[in-house]
Amino acid sequence: MSEAKKNVPKLRFPEFNDAWEQRKLEDVVEFLDTMRKPLEGAKRVSGPYPYYGASGIVDYVDGYLFDEELILLSEDGANITDRNYPVCFLASGKYWVNNHAHVLKTKSGNENNFICNSLERKDYKQYNSGMAMPKLNQEVCRGIPVSCPSYDEQKKIGDYFRNLDNLITLHQRKLSEIKEYKKSMLQKMFPKEGETVPEIRFPGFTGAWEQRKVGELLTERNEQTPMSSEYPLMAFIANEGVTSKGERYDRSALVKDTVGKLYKRTEFGDFIYSSNNLETGSIGLNKYGKACISPVYSIFYPTGIADSNFLGRRLVRRDFINAMVKWRQGVIYGQWRIQESDFVRIEVAVPSLDEQRKIGAFLDQLDNIIALHQRKLDETKEYKKCLLQQMFV
C-alpha cells in the first residue's frame, strides 16, 4: 500500500479523495503561551469572565484575558491511565487562561474545530516529560504530528463535530435540568426536619404525616440460597444498588468452595443497607430483580402499608441516615453493625399508602427520564468517540 493511500481516514465525505498531509503541530497553529501573565495569589479575584486552566473552569483569574476562539490544551496534570490530557477544547468569547494550558491559534488555511478534534483523539503519554507530574512541554508539543486535509475538508469535518458537540451539550443541559428538578422535588415533597407536612403535595392529600416504626413498613428477608441462573451473584454498590459485580467487585476467584455456598436472596423492590457505608450511599432499593448478594447486607421487603418506591427515597434521606447511625455498634471501621432488630425500631414520618404510591411513582418517572437523557448523552459521546477514530488520520 502506498504512503498516499495510508494517509487517508477510514471514513470521509464522498467529495474528498486526496491524501492528507503529515505536518507538525507548529506548522498549523501559533503558540500564544507567552501572552499569559500569572498573577500572585493575593491578586486573584472573581470576575465576569470564565477562567480556564488544566482542569477546566474555576472561579478566579490568573493569566491573560483572551477574546477570540482558541484551542486550549493541558500542559500538566497528566496521569498514566487511558487519556492523560483530558482538557482539549475550543474556548470562545472573553476568558482568562492560566499557565497550565497551552493556548493555540490556528494558522491561515486551517480550521479550529478540525485541529481541536484532531488533538482530542491523541494519546499523549508518549510525549510526557517528568515523572512525579508529567508535562506536555511546548518544545515537545510543537513537534506533535498532525495529519491535515484541504481547508474545505477540514471545515466540513470541523462543522460536523461542532454540531455533534452542540448535541452533546444539549443532552448535558437537559440532564442537568431534570436532575436539578428532581433535587428540588425531593426537598419539597418530604417534610423538613421538625415538620409534619411537605411543602408540595398531590391534590386530595391533607393532614400530617404519621410517625411509624420501620418494622411496621418493612419485614426482614433473611433467606439464603446458592447462586444460580435464576439468582445470579451480584454486587450491591453505593449509589447504584444491585448490579453486576464487574472486575472491581468480583472476588469469586478467591473463593475455593463456590459450589453450594449460600448467599442472601433478594427480589425486585427490596430495601437493602450496609452498616459500614451508609454515609456514602450503600443503602437503597433493589431495582435489578432476582439476585443473591453477600450475607453482610441487611435485606427487607415492604409490608402492606408501605410502597417500595417511596421508601427507597424516604429511607435514604439525611435525617433518616443520621437516625440509623445512632444505632451503629462497634468501634472499628469495617466491623460496624446496625442490627436488624434495632433498625426496625427507628421511627420515620410517612403519609398514607396512596400518597406514598403517588410520590414513589412520580419520582420513579423522573428517574426514568434521567436515565433516558443519560443514555442519549452516553450514546452521542460514544458515537463521537467512534467517529474521531474513523474520520481522522
C-alpha positions as CSV (number, residue, x, y, z in Angstrom):
1,M,0.0,0.0,0.0
2,S,1.4,3.4,-1.0
3,E,2.1,6.1,1.6
4,A,-0.6,8.2,0.0
5,K,-3.2,5.5,0.4
6,K,-2.2,5.1,4.1
7,N,-2.7,8.7,4.9
8,V,-6.4,8.8,4.5
9,P,-9.2,8.3,7.1
10,K,-11.4,5.2,7.1
11,L,-14.5,7.4,6.8
12,R,-14.8,10.7,4.9
13,F,-17.2,12.8,2.9
14,P,-17.6,11.5,-0.6
15,E,-16.5,14.6,-2.4
16,F,-12.9,14.3,-1.0
17,N,-10.3,11.8,-2.1
18,D,-6.9,13.4,-1.8
19,A,-4.4,12.1,0.7
20,W,-3.9,14.0,3.9
21,E,-0.6,15.8,4.6
22,Q,1.6,15.0,7.6
23,R,2.6,18.1,9.4
24,K,3.9,19.2,12.8
25,L,1.6,21.0,15.2
26,E,3.7,24.2,15.0
27,D,3.0,24.2,11.2
28,V,-0.7,24.5,11.7
29,V,-1.0,26.6,14.9
30,E,0.6,29.6,16.6
31,F,1.5,29.2,20.3
32,L,0.2,32.1,22.4
33,D,1.6,30.8,25.7
34,T,3.9,33.8,26.1
35,M,0.9,36.1,26.4
36,R,-0.1,34.6,29.7
37,K,0.9,36.7,32.7
38,P,0.4,34.8,36.0
39,L,-0.8,36.9,39.0
40,E,0.2,36.5,42.6
41,G,-2.4,34.5,44.7
42,A,-3.4,37.6,46.6
43,K,-4.3,39.4,43.3
44,R,-6.6,36.7,42.0
45,V,-10.2,37.9,42.0
46,S,-13.5,36.7,40.8
47,G,-14.7,38.4,37.6
48,P,-17.3,38.4,34.9
49,Y,-15.2,36.2,32.6
50,P,-14.6,32.4,32.9
51,Y,-11.1,31.2,33.8
52,Y,-9.6,28.2,32.1
53,G,-6.8,26.0,33.4
54,A,-5.6,22.4,33.2
55,S,-8.8,21.2,34.9
56,G,-11.4,23.4,33.2
57,I,-13.2,26.4,34.6
58,V,-12.5,27.8,38.1
59,D,-13.6,31.0,39.8
60,Y,-10.6,33.2,39.9
61,V,-8.4,34.9,37.3
62,D,-4.7,34.3,36.8
63,G,-3.3,34.8,33.3
64,Y,-4.2,36.6,30.1
65,L,-7.6,37.8,29.0
66,F,-8.3,36.4,25.5
67,D,-11.2,37.5,23.3
68,E,-11.4,35.0,20.4
69,E,-11.9,31.3,19.7
70,L,-8.7,29.5,20.6
71,I,-7.7,25.9,21.3
72,L,-6.7,25.1,24.9
73,L,-4.5,22.0,25.5
74,S,-3.5,21.0,29.0
75,E,0.2,21.3,29.8
76,D,0.2,19.3,33.1
77,G,-2.0,17.3,35.4
78,A,-1.4,14.2,33.4
79,N,-1.6,10.6,34.7
80,I,-0.7,7.2,33.2
81,T,-4.2,5.9,32.7
82,D,-6.3,6.0,29.5
83,R,-6.1,9.5,28.1
84,N,-3.7,11.7,30.1
85,Y,-4.7,15.1,28.8
86,P,-8.4,15.3,29.1
87,V,-8.6,19.1,28.5
88,C,-8.5,19.9,24.8
89,F,-11.3,22.2,23.7
90,L,-12.3,25.4,22.0
91,A,-12.9,28.4,24.1
92,S,-14.6,31.5,22.7
93,G,-15.6,35.0,23.9
94,K,-13.7,36.6,26.7
95,Y,-11.9,34.3,29.2
96,W,-8.8,34.1,31.2
97,V,-6.2,31.3,30.7
98,N,-3.6,30.4,33.3
99,N,-0.1,28.9,32.8
100,H,-1.3,25.3,32.9
101,A,-2.8,25.2,29.4
102,H,-1.2,25.8,26.0
103,V,-3.0,28.4,24.0
104,L,-3.2,27.6,20.3
105,K,-4.4,29.7,17.4
106,T,-4.8,28.0,14.1
107,K,-2.8,29.5,11.2
108,S,-4.4,30.5,7.9
109,G,-5.6,27.6,5.9
110,N,-6.6,25.5,8.9
111,E,-9.9,25.2,10.8
112,N,-10.1,25.5,14.6
113,N,-12.6,22.7,15.3
114,F,-10.8,20.2,13.0
115,I,-7.4,20.8,14.7
116,C,-9.0,20.7,18.1
117,N,-10.7,17.3,17.4
118,S,-7.5,16.0,15.8
119,L,-5.7,16.8,19.1
120,E,-8.6,15.4,21.1
121,R,-8.1,11.9,19.8
122,K,-4.4,11.6,20.5
123,D,-2.7,9.6,23.3
124,Y,-0.2,12.0,24.8
125,K,1.6,9.5,27.1
126,Q,4.4,9.2,24.6
127,Y,5.0,12.9,24.8
128,N,5.3,13.1,28.6
129,S,8.3,14.6,30.3
130,G,8.8,14.4,34.0
131,M,7.9,11.7,36.5
132,A,6.0,12.9,39.5
133,M,3.9,15.4,37.5
134,P,4.1,14.5,33.7
135,K,4.1,17.6,31.5
136,L,3.5,18.3,27.8
137,N,6.3,20.8,27.3
138,Q,5.9,23.3,24.5
139,E,9.0,22.2,22.6
140,V,7.7,18.7,22.5
141,C,4.2,19.9,21.8
142,R,5.4,21.8,18.7
143,G,6.6,18.6,17.1
144,I,3.4,16.5,17.6
145,P,2.4,15.1,14.2
146,V,-0.9,16.2,12.8
147,S,-2.4,14.9,9.5
148,C,-4.4,17.5,7.7
149,P,-6.6,17.5,4.5
150,S,-7.5,20.6,2.5
151,Y,-9.2,23.5,4.2
152,D,-12.6,22.6,2.7
153,E,-12.4,19.1,4.1
154,Q,-11.2,20.5,7.5
155,K,-14.1,22.9,7.5
156,K,-16.7,20.2,6.7
157,I,-15.3,17.8,9.4
158,G,-15.0,20.7,11.9
159,D,-18.6,21.8,11.3
160,Y,-19.9,18.2,11.6
161,F,-18.1,17.8,15.0
162,R,-19.2,21.2,16.1
163,N,-22.9,20.2,15.6
164,L,-22.2,16.9,17.4
165,D,-20.7,18.8,20.4
166,N,-23.7,21.1,20.4
167,L,-25.9,18.0,20.6
168,I,-23.8,16.6,23.5
169,T,-24.1,20.0,25.2
170,L,-27.9,19.9,24.7
171,H,-28.2,16.4,26.2
172,Q,-26.0,17.5,29.1
173,R,-28.1,20.6,29.8
174,K,-31.4,18.6,29.7
175,L,-29.8,16.0,32.0
176,S,-28.7,18.7,34.5
177,E,-32.1,20.4,34.4
178,I,-34.1,17.3,35.2
179,K,-31.6,16.3,37.9
180,E,-31.9,19.8,39.4
181,Y,-35.7,19.5,39.2
182,K,-35.7,16.1,40.9
183,K,-33.4,17.5,43.6
184,S,-35.9,20.4,44.2
185,M,-38.8,17.9,44.3
186,L,-37.0,15.7,46.8
187,Q,-36.7,18.7,49.1
188,K,-40.3,19.9,48.7
189,M,-42.2,16.6,48.6
190,F,-40.9,15.5,52.0
191,P,-41.4,17.4,55.3
192,K,-38.5,19.4,56.6
193,E,-36.9,18.3,59.9
194,G,-39.3,19.1,62.7
195,E,-42.3,19.5,60.4
196,T,-45.1,17.0,59.7
197,V,-46.3,18.1,56.2
198,P,-44.3,18.7,53.0
199,E,-44.2,21.9,51.0
200,I,-45.7,20.3,47.9
201,R,-48.4,17.6,47.8
202,F,-50.6,16.0,45.2
203,P,-54.2,17.2,45.2
204,G,-56.5,15.4,47.6
205,F,-54.0,14.7,50.3
206,T,-54.1,16.6,53.6
207,G,-53.2,16.0,57.2
208,A,-49.9,15.4,58.9
209,W,-47.6,12.5,58.0
210,E,-47.6,9.9,60.8
211,Q,-44.6,8.6,62.8
212,R,-44.2,4.9,62.3
213,K,-41.6,2.3,63.2
214,V,-39.7,0.8,60.3
215,G,-40.9,-2.6,61.5
216,E,-44.4,-1.5,60.5
217,L,-43.2,-0.7,57.0
218,L,-40.6,-3.3,56.3
219,T,-40.1,-7.0,57.1
220,E,-36.7,-8.6,57.1
221,R,-35.9,-11.0,54.3
222,N,-33.2,-13.4,55.7
223,E,-33.4,-16.1,53.1
224,Q,-30.2,-17.9,51.9
225,T,-29.6,-19.5,48.5
226,P,-26.7,-20.7,46.4
227,M,-26.1,-18.6,43.3
228,S,-27.9,-19.9,40.2
229,S,-29.1,-18.8,36.8
230,E,-32.3,-17.6,38.5
231,Y,-30.5,-15.9,41.3
232,P,-27.1,-14.7,39.9
233,L,-24.4,-13.5,42.3
234,M,-24.5,-9.7,42.2
235,A,-22.9,-6.7,44.0
236,F,-24.6,-4.0,45.9
237,I,-22.8,-0.9,45.0
238,A,-23.1,2.5,46.8
239,N,-25.5,4.9,44.8
240,E,-26.0,2.2,42.2
241,G,-27.8,-0.6,44.0
242,V,-27.8,-4.3,42.9
243,T,-25.7,-4.5,39.8
244,S,-23.2,-6.8,38.1
245,K,-20.0,-7.3,40.0
246,G,-17.6,-6.4,37.3
247,E,-13.8,-6.8,37.7
248,R,-13.6,-4.4,40.7
249,Y,-16.1,-6.2,42.9
250,D,-15.7,-9.8,41.7
251,R,-13.8,-11.8,44.3
252,S,-15.1,-15.2,43.1
253,A,-11.6,-16.3,42.1
254,L,-10.6,-16.0,45.8
255,V,-13.4,-18.3,47.0
256,K,-12.5,-22.0,46.8
257,D,-15.8,-23.6,47.7
258,T,-18.3,-21.7,45.5
259,V,-20.4,-24.8,44.9
260,G,-23.2,-24.8,47.4
261,K,-22.0,-21.6,49.1
262,L,-25.0,-19.7,50.4
263,Y,-25.8,-16.0,49.8
264,K,-28.7,-13.8,50.8
265,R,-31.6,-13.8,48.3
266,T,-33.1,-10.5,47.2
267,E,-36.1,-9.7,45.0
268,F,-37.0,-6.6,43.0
269,G,-38.1,-3.8,45.3
270,D,-36.3,-5.0,48.4
271,F,-34.7,-2.4,50.7
272,I,-31.0,-3.1,51.4
273,Y,-28.4,-1.5,53.6
274,S,-24.8,-2.0,54.6
275,S,-24.0,-0.8,58.2
276,N,-20.4,0.2,57.2
277,N,-21.0,2.6,54.3
278,L,-24.3,4.3,55.0
279,E,-22.9,7.8,54.6
280,T,-21.5,7.0,51.1
281,G,-24.8,5.6,49.8
282,S,-24.6,1.9,50.4
283,I,-28.3,1.8,51.1
284,G,-31.4,1.7,48.8
285,L,-33.7,-0.4,46.6
286,N,-33.1,-3.4,44.5
287,K,-34.1,-2.2,41.1
288,Y,-32.5,-5.1,39.3
289,G,-34.6,-8.1,40.3
290,K,-33.9,-11.7,41.4
291,A,-30.3,-11.9,42.7
292,C,-28.2,-13.1,45.6
293,I,-25.7,-10.9,47.4
294,S,-23.2,-11.1,50.2
295,P,-24.6,-12.1,53.6
296,V,-23.1,-8.9,55.1
297,Y,-26.1,-6.9,53.8
298,S,-29.5,-6.5,55.6
299,I,-32.5,-7.0,53.3
300,F,-36.1,-6.1,53.8
301,Y,-39.3,-6.1,51.8
302,P,-42.4,-3.7,52.2
303,T,-45.4,-4.6,54.3
304,G,-49.0,-4.0,53.2
305,I,-48.9,-0.3,54.3
306,A,-45.7,0.7,52.5
307,D,-44.7,1.4,48.9
308,S,-41.3,0.3,47.9
309,N,-40.5,3.2,45.6
310,F,-41.5,5.7,48.3
311,L,-39.4,4.0,51.0
312,G,-36.5,3.8,48.6
313,R,-36.4,7.7,48.7
314,R,-37.6,8.3,52.2
315,L,-35.1,6.0,54.0
316,V,-32.0,7.3,52.2
317,R,-32.6,10.9,53.3
318,R,-30.1,12.5,55.5
319,D,-32.3,12.8,58.6
320,F,-33.0,9.0,58.5
321,I,-29.4,8.1,57.9
322,N,-28.5,10.2,60.9
323,A,-31.1,8.3,62.9
324,M,-29.7,5.0,61.7
325,V,-26.1,5.8,62.6
326,K,-27.1,6.3,66.2
327,W,-27.8,2.6,66.4
328,R,-24.4,1.5,64.9
329,Q,-22.4,-0.7,67.1
330,G,-18.6,-1.4,67.1
331,V,-15.6,0.9,67.2
332,I,-13.6,-0.4,64.2
333,Y,-14.4,0.7,60.7
334,G,-15.4,-2.3,58.6
335,Q,-16.9,-4.0,61.7
336,W,-19.7,-1.5,62.4
337,R,-23.1,-3.1,62.7
338,I,-26.7,-1.9,62.8
339,Q,-28.7,-4.9,64.0
340,E,-31.8,-5.6,62.1
341,S,-33.7,-5.7,65.4
342,D,-32.6,-2.1,66.1
343,F,-33.2,-0.9,62.5
344,V,-36.9,-1.8,62.7
345,R,-37.3,0.2,65.9
346,I,-36.3,3.5,64.2
347,E,-39.3,5.9,63.7
348,V,-39.9,7.7,60.4
349,A,-42.7,10.1,59.2
350,V,-44.8,8.7,56.3
351,P,-48.1,9.6,54.6
352,S,-50.9,7.2,53.7
353,L,-50.2,4.3,51.3
354,D,-52.0,6.1,48.4
355,E,-49.9,9.2,48.8
356,Q,-46.7,7.0,49.2
357,R,-47.6,5.4,45.8
358,K,-48.2,8.7,44.2
359,I,-44.8,10.1,45.4
360,G,-43.0,6.9,44.5
361,A,-44.4,6.7,41.0
362,F,-43.7,10.4,40.3
363,L,-40.0,10.1,41.4
364,D,-39.7,6.8,39.5
365,Q,-40.9,8.6,36.4
366,L,-38.3,11.3,36.9
367,D,-35.6,8.6,37.3
368,N,-36.7,7.1,34.0
369,I,-36.4,10.5,32.3
370,I,-33.0,11.0,33.8
371,A,-31.9,7.5,32.6
372,L,-33.2,8.3,29.1
373,H,-31.2,11.6,28.9
374,Q,-28.1,9.9,30.3
375,R,-28.4,7.1,27.8
376,K,-28.8,9.6,24.9
377,L,-25.7,11.5,26.2
378,D,-23.6,8.4,26.6
379,E,-24.7,7.2,23.1
380,T,-23.8,10.5,21.5
381,K,-20.4,10.6,23.3
382,E,-19.7,7.1,22.2
383,Y,-20.7,7.9,18.6
384,K,-18.4,10.9,18.6
385,K,-15.6,8.8,20.0
386,C,-16.1,6.2,17.2
387,L,-16.1,9.0,14.5
388,L,-12.9,10.5,16.0
389,Q,-11.2,7.2,15.2
390,Q,-12.6,6.8,11.7
391,M,-12.7,10.4,10.4
392,F,-9.1,11.4,11.3
393,V,-5.7,10.0,10.4
